[in-house]
Amino acid sequence: MLDTDGIYGGRFSGAGFKGCCMAIIDPAFRESILKKVEAEYLNAFPALKGKYSAHICGTANGIGGHRK
């Protein structure tokens, strides 16, 4: 993720349960991010082909409400 256009930052979560990675992205780069992350991930872990998935989700305002 570090060298991927459109990704501002990310972190790993839940590594004890196979884990996941979450990132803050620019939605304009959605397709290129999905392609690059999948290609590089499966290059590093080819045995996970067919078991890997990526999802892009929206955010909510959270408990603080809308900021101006």
Backbone as JSON, one array per atom type, in Angstrom:
{
  "sequence": "MLDTDGIYGGRFSGAGFKGCCMAIIDPAFRESILKKVEAEYLNAFPALKGKYSAHICGTANGIGGHRK",
  "N": [[0.81, -1.2, 0.0], [2.04, 1.19, 0.51], [3.26, 2.38, -1.73], [1.21, 3.05, -3.5], [-0.76, 4.86, -5.63], [-3.31, 7.04, -4.57], [-3.85, 5.87, -2.12], [-3.94, 6.9, 1.13], [-3.16, 6.11, 3.66], [-2.86, 3.3, 5.9], [-3.67, 0.32, 7.82], [-3.06, -2.78, 9.55], [-5.31, -5.23, 10.83], [-6.67, -7.43, 13.25], [-4.89, -9.67, 13.06], [-4.56, -12.11, 14.35], [-6.68, -13.66, 13.59], [-6.52, -14.42, 10.9], [-6.72, -11.94, 9.75], [-6.92, -8.57, 8.34], [-6.58, -5.75, 6.15], [-6.9, -2.31, 6.36], [-7.58, 0.76, 4.7], [-7.37, 4.28, 4.04], [-8.63, 5.84, 1.27], [-8.52, 7.59, -1.91], [-11.41, 7.83, -3.65], [-11.4, 8.19, -6.42], [-9.35, 6.66, -7.38], [-10.11, 4.07, -7.16], [-10.42, 1.67, -8.91], [-7.78, 1.28, -9.91], [-6.39, 0.95, -7.54], [-7.55, -1.43, -6.5], [-6.74, -3.27, -8.49], [-3.89, -3.11, -8.36], [-3.28, -3.76, -5.65], [-4.38, -6.35, -5.47], [-2.84, -7.73, -7.44], [-0.2, -7.48, -6.4], [-0.49, -8.62, -3.86], [-1.3, -11.27, -4.42], [0.92, -12.05, -5.85], [2.8, -12.17, -3.83], [1.6, -14.06, -2.17], [0.73, -16.59, -3.59], [-0.7, -18.96, -3.09], [-3.07, -18.19, -2.01], [-4.85, -17.53, -3.97], [-8.11, -17.2, -5.13], [-9.05, -17.28, -2.57], [-8.66, -14.86, -1.54], [-9.93, -11.57, -1.01], [-11.1, -8.25, -1.79], [-12.54, -5.26, -0.63], [-14.29, -2.22, -1.02], [-15.43, 0.25, 1.01], [-17.8, 2.71, 2.19], [-17.69, 5.58, 4.39], [-19.0, 6.64, 7.58], [-20.55, 9.35, 9.42], [-20.01, 8.99, 12.09], [-19.9, 9.16, 15.74], [-19.58, 11.8, 16.31], [-21.01, 13.41, 14.62], [-21.79, 15.62, 11.83], [-19.2, 17.61, 10.56], [-18.41, 21.02, 9.97]],
  "CA": [[0.0, 0.0, 0.0], [2.86, 2.38, 0.67], [3.59, 2.99, -3.01], [0.03, 2.97, -4.35], [-1.45, 6.14, -5.81], [-4.67, 7.09, -4.08], [-3.95, 5.36, -0.75], [-3.37, 7.9, 2.04], [-2.59, 5.42, 4.81], [-3.58, 2.07, 6.21], [-3.19, -0.47, 8.95], [-3.51, -4.17, 9.64], [-6.21, -5.46, 11.96], [-7.13, -8.81, 13.45], [-3.93, -10.63, 12.53], [-4.72, -13.41, 15.0], [-7.78, -14.37, 12.96], [-6.18, -14.29, 9.48], [-6.51, -10.51, 9.58], [-7.32, -7.76, 7.2], [-5.9, -4.47, 6.05], [-7.84, -1.22, 6.08], [-6.87, 1.94, 4.2], [-8.12, 5.47, 3.63], [-8.27, 6.02, -0.13], [-9.22, 8.54, -2.77], [-12.29, 7.0, -4.48], [-11.07, 8.34, -7.84], [-8.34, 5.65, -7.7], [-10.71, 2.79, -6.76], [-10.09, 0.53, -9.77], [-6.33, 1.05, -9.97], [-5.99, 0.42, -6.22], [-7.96, -2.84, -6.43], [-5.89, -4.06, -9.39], [-2.5, -3.16, -7.88], [-3.21, -4.49, -4.39], [-4.6, -7.77, -5.76], [-1.68, -8.28, -8.15], [0.96, -7.59, -5.52], [-0.79, -9.55, -2.78], [-1.26, -12.64, -4.94], [2.3, -12.33, -6.21], [3.47, -12.54, -2.58], [0.93, -15.21, -1.56], [-0.02, -17.24, -4.67], [-1.57, -20.02, -2.59], [-4.35, -17.62, -1.58], [-5.69, -17.22, -5.13], [-9.45, -17.76, -4.94], [-9.42, -17.12, -1.17], [-8.42, -13.45, -1.24], [-10.95, -10.63, -1.5], [-10.92, -6.85, -1.43], [-13.82, -4.56, -0.6], [-14.21, -0.79, -0.77], [-16.61, 0.65, 1.78], [-17.91, 4.12, 2.5], [-17.58, 5.91, 5.81], [-20.15, 7.3, 8.2], [-20.15, 10.52, 10.19], [-19.58, 8.57, 13.41], [-20.65, 9.69, 16.86], [-19.39, 13.25, 16.41], [-21.88, 14.14, 13.7], [-21.19, 16.28, 10.67], [-18.35, 18.79, 10.82], [-18.45, 22.04, 8.91]],
  "C": [[0.85, 1.26, 0.0], [3.12, 3.12, -0.64], [2.43, 2.92, -4.0], [-0.67, 4.32, -4.42], [-2.88, 6.04, -5.32], [-4.88, 6.5, -2.69], [-3.22, 6.35, 0.16], [-2.7, 7.27, 3.25], [-3.41, 4.19, 5.11], [-3.0, 1.39, 7.43], [-3.72, -1.88, 8.86], [-4.36, -4.32, 10.88], [-6.55, -6.94, 12.05], [-6.18, -9.88, 12.96], [-4.05, -12.01, 13.16], [-5.82, -14.25, 14.39], [-7.7, -14.23, 11.45], [-6.11, -12.84, 9.04], [-7.08, -9.86, 8.34], [-6.49, -6.48, 7.22], [-6.94, -3.44, 5.68], [-7.02, -0.01, 5.63], [-7.86, 3.07, 3.92], [-7.66, 5.76, 2.2], [-9.02, 7.19, -0.76], [-10.09, 7.7, -3.71], [-12.01, 7.11, -5.98], [-10.08, 7.28, -8.31], [-8.84, 4.23, -7.42], [-10.22, 1.61, -7.61], [-8.6, 0.25, -9.82], [-5.81, 0.51, -8.65], [-6.33, -1.07, -6.13], [-7.06, -3.72, -7.3], [-4.47, -4.21, -8.84], [-2.39, -3.99, -6.6], [-3.41, -5.98, -4.64], [-3.39, -8.39, -6.44], [-0.49, -8.47, -7.22], [0.73, -8.59, -4.39], [-0.68, -11.0, -3.27], [0.12, -13.02, -5.46], [3.08, -12.79, -4.97], [2.9, -13.82, -1.97], [0.09, -15.95, -2.6], [-0.97, -18.34, -4.21], [-2.94, -19.5, -2.16], [-5.25, -17.2, -2.74], [-7.04, -17.93, -4.96], [-9.95, -17.64, -3.51], [-9.31, -15.67, -0.72], [-9.61, -12.63, -1.73], [-10.63, -9.22, -1.03], [-12.28, -6.18, -1.54], [-13.57, -3.08, -0.33], [-15.53, -0.37, -0.15], [-16.62, 2.16, 1.97], [-17.75, 4.33, 4.0], [-18.87, 6.56, 6.29], [-19.64, 8.5, 8.99], [-19.65, 10.16, 11.59], [-20.37, 9.26, 14.51], [-20.56, 11.2, 16.98], [-20.31, 14.06, 15.52], [-21.11, 14.82, 12.6], [-20.39, 17.5, 11.11], [-18.47, 19.75, 9.67], [-17.06, 22.47, 8.52]]
}
